Amino acid sequence: MLKGNEMQSTHKQWTDSHDKTSSRVVPVKALLPGRKGSRYYRLDDVDDLTTESQEIFGDQTSEPARTMRAEIQRVARRPHNILITGETGTGKTHTAREIHRRSPRSDKPFMELNCANLPEQLVEAELFGYRKGAFTGADHDHMGLFEEANGGTLFLDEIGDVPLTVQNRLLKAIDEKQIKRLGTNHYTFCDVQIIAATSRNLPRMIHKGEFREDLYCRLAVLTVETTPLRERREDIPAIIALFLREAAGAIPRSANQNESYRIEEGALALLCQFDYPGNIRTLRNLIYEITSHVDENEAISTQLVQLALAKVNYRVRDHLSVTNDYQSPDDTDAGGYATSSGDVGNMRSTAISTFLSSIASEGDIILPVELCVLRRGETFKQWTARARRCSIEAAHQATGGMQSAAERLGLTRQSLKAHLRRAKRAQDESLFDLQNRSQ
């Protein structure tokens, strides 16, 4: 049974407040490469920025951002239930709020419930409410979210985490627009539009018997899919501007003193090239972390961004390592987008490649990551031979020929061949076919 100390409401009502004097978004051009007159980009508190769009994706110019604005407008005009899908951190909650703000129900309640990892009884109590004495610790009547959202919108985040038993009751509530509080036999009519969101692969869950197909059909009357940040990199400067503004606004200042941040061109370029595993949420946390290391009037440097990106990559690597250790290939669809063992390996490889690219300068040659590992039983002589081989192969691929590779490494063609012969003696012959291919 659900205990009284567990009966804490996990939902909240979102109120739309467009106070343009306290929430101003810097336009994209403030952070675009190529700005003349300075090698830094400065975010200044300019009065005329109050007219800038405050809507979701308002300052973002990519094709996916324009498509998302159109999709929001399309579904907001209609009274049907909506399912929002997409990777974690891609803005599904903000999308749901914007849909409500543009809908005919915008003057009615917008209630939220994050269903992730909630006990079955708590989800039921929050959705449908309960009567005093319905269970141990229920010392008062409690109105559920369906009743609180009556006439408005109920947003169910991470709908894929709802237990099957709760899915049955949810299906009935959507079908009949009636709910029954726990501990009663009385039904209450509720006119609620449902917006659900998930980062999981619901069709796969349906196939495995983990999600009801009839519930899916009732939720996915209209669908919207959010786009990962890596597919709309041109929006990253505008998003960085927003988070830098938020970070500056969080610092207590006197009425006549404004905090702002500057960022080097190279640092901005690195941030725009990075593949953010948690999308916008990861970028936001990264910006907050970076600004915590910057003193007043100090620019955000390329070196600082490199260190911050390296820290993100280490976190991703550790997380993926745990995922590999505890998930089998048949039970890895929790994220719904990149969860098979092969996909996890690809995510790790991509993260490492992105980090190496972020610290490499123009003209540098990135060597294979395998050189960071001294294999079991491998001697120093064998490792140096392997490092020699990898360096020559990388130079060969980067320059396009044996002669140019020799020049890039500061060797003659004959010296390069001699290095390969010596490496052959230290390593397995099967690892060396570059010389034969290049002759």
N, C-alpha and C positions, 0 to 999 in steps of 0.2 A: 504493500500500500504506500501511497505517497504521504510522506511525513509533512508536518506543518512547516518545519524549517526549510523544506524544499520548495514550498509554495511561494516563490518570489516571482513577480511578473517579469518576464524577459522581453516584453514588447514595449514599443514606444510609439507615440504619435508624432509624425513629422509635420512641421508647419512651414509653409512656404513664406519666406520673408526676403524680399528683394530690396534690401537697404543698400543702395549704390554708393552711399557715402562711406560705408564701412567694409565693403567687399568689392574691391576694384581689381580687375584682371589686366595685366600688362599686355599690350598687343604683341603679336608674333615678331614684328620687326625689331623689337627691343632686344631680341636674342638671336637674330639671324646672323650667320657668318658674313663677313664682308662689310661690316659697318665701318664707315670711314671716320678718321680722326683719332682713333684709339684702338689699341689691341685688346681693350677690355670692353665688356658690355655692362652698362649700368642700368639698374632698375630704379628709376626716380619716381617720386610721388608727384605726379602731374595731375592738375585739377581736371583737365579736359578728358582724362581717361574714364571719368564717371559715365560717359556716354557709351563706353564699350559694352558689347553684349555680355551679359552675365549668364546666358543660357548654357546648358551642357554642350560641350564641343563648340562653344560660341566663337572662340578665337582659333579654332583648328581648321586648317584649309585642305586637308587631304581628301581624296575621293571617299575613303571609308567614313570619315567624319561627316562629309556632306550626305552620304547615304544614310548614316545613322540619324541625322536630323530629319531627313525625309521619312524614315521608318517610324520615328517617334510621332511625327505629325500624322502619319497614315493611321496608326493604331489608336492614337489618342482620341480620334473623332468617333470611335465606335465603342459600343457598350459591351463587347464580348471579352471573355477571359483571354489573358495574354501569357505566353511562356517566353521568358528571356533566357537564352543560352549563351555560353561563352566561357572562356578560361577564367580562372580566378584572377581577381584584380583588374578586370577590364571595364568596370563601371556599370555593372548590372543594377546595383542599388540606385545609383544616380539616374540611370535610364528609367527605372520604375517611377521614381519621384517626378521626373520631368514629364512622363506620360500622364501622371495624375494631374500635374499642374496645368497641362494643356487640355485636359478632358472636361466634359460638362460637369463632372463631379468635383471639380477643383475646390469648390467652397464647402465640401463635405470632408469627413475625417479620412486621413490616410494612415492606416495602422500597419505596423511592421512586426514580423516574427521571424527570427533566424532559427530555423529548425535543426541546425547542425548539432549533433551529439546531445540532443535533449532526451531525457527519459520519456518513455511512451506516455506515462500518466501526466507528466508536466505539459507535454504538447497538447493532450486532450483538454486539460484544465485551462490552458491559455486560449485555445481556439474556441471552446464551447462554454467555458465557465463552469461553476459548480454551486451547489446549494449548501448552506450551513449544515454541517454534520454528515456530508457525503463521504468523508473519509477522516481518518485520524488527523487532527490539526486543522480541519476546515471549520474555523470558529466564526465565519461570517460568509454571507453570500458574495459571490465573485462573478462579475460580468465578463464574459469571454470576448475575444477579439471580433467575432462575427457580429455580436450585438453592438460593440463599440464602433465598428466600422459601418454600421447600418446607413445606407444611402451613399456611402463613399467607396473607398478602395481598401482592400486587404492585400498586403504584399507578403508573400511567403518565400523567404530566401532559403536557398538550399533545400528545395522541395524533395530532392532525391533522398534525403536523409530521414524522411518521415516513415515510421514503422508501418508495416502492411495493415495492422489492425486499425491504426488511425486513418490510413488511406481509405478504408471502408466507410468510416463515418464522414470523412471529408467529401467523398463522392456523393453520399446521400445529401449532405448539406448543400452542395453545389447544384445537384439535380432538383431538389425540392425547395431550395431557398428557405429551409427551416432547420433550426438547431435545437438540441435538447441539452440543457445543463446536466452535469454529472449529479446524480442523486435525485433527479426529478423525472416525471413522465409527461411534462408539459412542453410542447413545441412552441418555439418563437419564430416568427417570420423575420428574415433578414435579407434586405436587398443590398447585396455586396458584389462588386466587381473584383475578381481575383486576378492579381498579377503574381505569377510564380517565377522563380529564377533558379537556375542550377548550373553548376560546372561539371556535372556528371553526365554520362552517356545514358540517357533514359531509355532509348530503344534497346540498347544492350541489356539494361537492367530488366526490361520487360521480357526479353528473350530468356533471361535467367530466372524469371519468376520473382524478382525483387521489387518490381513496380507494376501497379495495375495498369493495363492497357486502356481500360475504359476511363480511368482517371486522367491518364495522359491525353486522351482525345478531348476531354472536357476542358483541360487546362490549355492545350495548344490550339485553341480556335484561331488565334492570331499568334504569330511567332516573330521574334526579333533576335538576331544574333549579334553580339558585340565582337569587335575586332581586336585581336592582340596588338600590343604596342609595336612589335617588330614589323608589322605589316603597314604601319602608318608613321614611319620615322619622321616625316616632315612636320608632324604635330608635336614632337618632343620639345622643341624650343618654347612653344606656347605653354606647355604643361610645366616645364621647368620654371618659366616666369611666374606662373600661378603659385607654385610651391615655394619659390623664393620669397614671393610677396607674403605668403602665409607665415613663413619662418620669421620674416622681418617683423610682421605684425604681432607675433607672439612674444616679442621682447618688450618688457615694460620700459616706456620712454616718457619723457616730459611732453607736454602739449605742443611745444614748438620744436621738438627734436624727432626726426624720422630716421629709421634704420633702413638701409638698403644694402644690396650685395652686388659686387662686381665679379665677373667670371672671365677667365682667359679664353681666347679662341680655341686653343688646343683642348682645354678642359671641356668646353661645350661640345666640341667634335667627338670626344670620347663618349660623352653621355648620349649623344645621338646615335652612335654606332653600336652601343651595348644592347644585347638581347636580354630584356628584363624577364626573369622567370616568373615573377609575380605581377608583371605588367605595371599598371599605374600605381598600385599600392607599393610595389618595390621601389619604383622611382621616387615616390613621395618620401618613403622612409630614408632612402639614400640621400635626398636633398636635405632633409632634416639633420641627418648625421653629419653631412659635409659642413653645413652652416654652423654646427656646434663647435667646429674646430677653427672657425674663422673669426678673427678679432675685428674690431671696428676699423673701417677704411682699408682692410686687407682683402686682396682679390682671392677668389677661389682658384687655386693653381692647378695646373695639369697633374703635378705630382700628387696632390691631395686627392684628386679624382681617381688617379690610378690606384692608390692605396684603398680607397673606398670600394672601387669595383672589385679589387682582389678579395676584399673581405666578403663581398656578396657572393663571389664565385666559390669561396671556401664553404660558405653556408650551404650553397646549392649542392656542392660535392658531397658534403656530409649528409645532407638530407637524402640525396639520391642513393648514397651508400646504404643508409638505413632502409630505404624503400626496397632496394635489391635484396637485402638480407631477410626481410620479413614478408615480402609479397611474392606470390607465385605468378607465373604468366597468366593463369586462368582467373586470378583474383586481384587484378590490378586496374580496375576501371574506376577507381574512386574519383580521379580527376576527369575522366571521360575523354581526354584529349591526347595524352602522351603517357600511357601507363603500362604498356607491355614491356617485357625485359629488353627487347630491342630498342624501343622508344626511349627507355631510361638511359640506355647506353648512348644513344644519339644525343640526348639532352646533355649528358655529361660531357661528351666530346665537343658539342657546340659551345658549352659554357667555357671550356678550357681554350678552345680556339678563339673565342671572342676576347678572353682575357689577354692571350698572347698578342692578338692584333691590337688591343688597346694600348699595350706598352711598347709596341714596335714603332719605330720611326720610318720615314720614307727611305727606301733603299735597303732596309734591314731584311734579312732572310730568317724566317721562323723555322727553327729546328723541331723535329718530332719530339713529342712529350715523353716518349719511351726512354729518352736519354736520362730522364730524372730517376729511373729505376735501375738499381744494381741487382741483377737477377741472381737467384739462388745458385751458388756454386760458381758464379762468374768472377774471374780474376780481374785485377785492375788492367792488365794488359789486354784482356778480351774486351773489357768495357771501352777502353780507349780506341781499340780497333773498330768497335761498333760506332762509337762517336765519330770516328774519322769517316766511316762509310756513310753515316747519316748526313754529316756535313757536306760531303762531296755530292751525294744524291740531291740534297736540298739546293745546293748551288747549281747543280746541273739543271734541275727543274726550273729554277728561277731565271737562269740566264739562257737556257735553250741549247747548250752545246758543251762539249768537253773543253774546247779551247777557251771559251768565255768563262766557264766554271773555274778553270785553272787561273785565269787572270783575276777573277773575283776573289779567289783564295790566296792570291799572291804567290802562285806557283807556276812553274813551266808545265807544259803538257806531259813531258817525260817524268817530272817529279810527281805529278798527280797520279800517273800510272804506277809509279814506284810505291806510293802510299797505298794504293789499292792492292798491290801484290803483297805488301807486308801485312795488310789487314787480312788477306786471305789465309795467311799462315796462322793467324791468331783466332780465326773464326771459321764457322762451318762454310764450306764452299757454296752451299745452296743459298746463302745470304748475299752472294756477290754475283750479279750478272750485269752490273752497270757497265763494266769495261767492255764486255762482249757486245752489249747493245750499242755502245758508242763508237766502236771501231768501224 
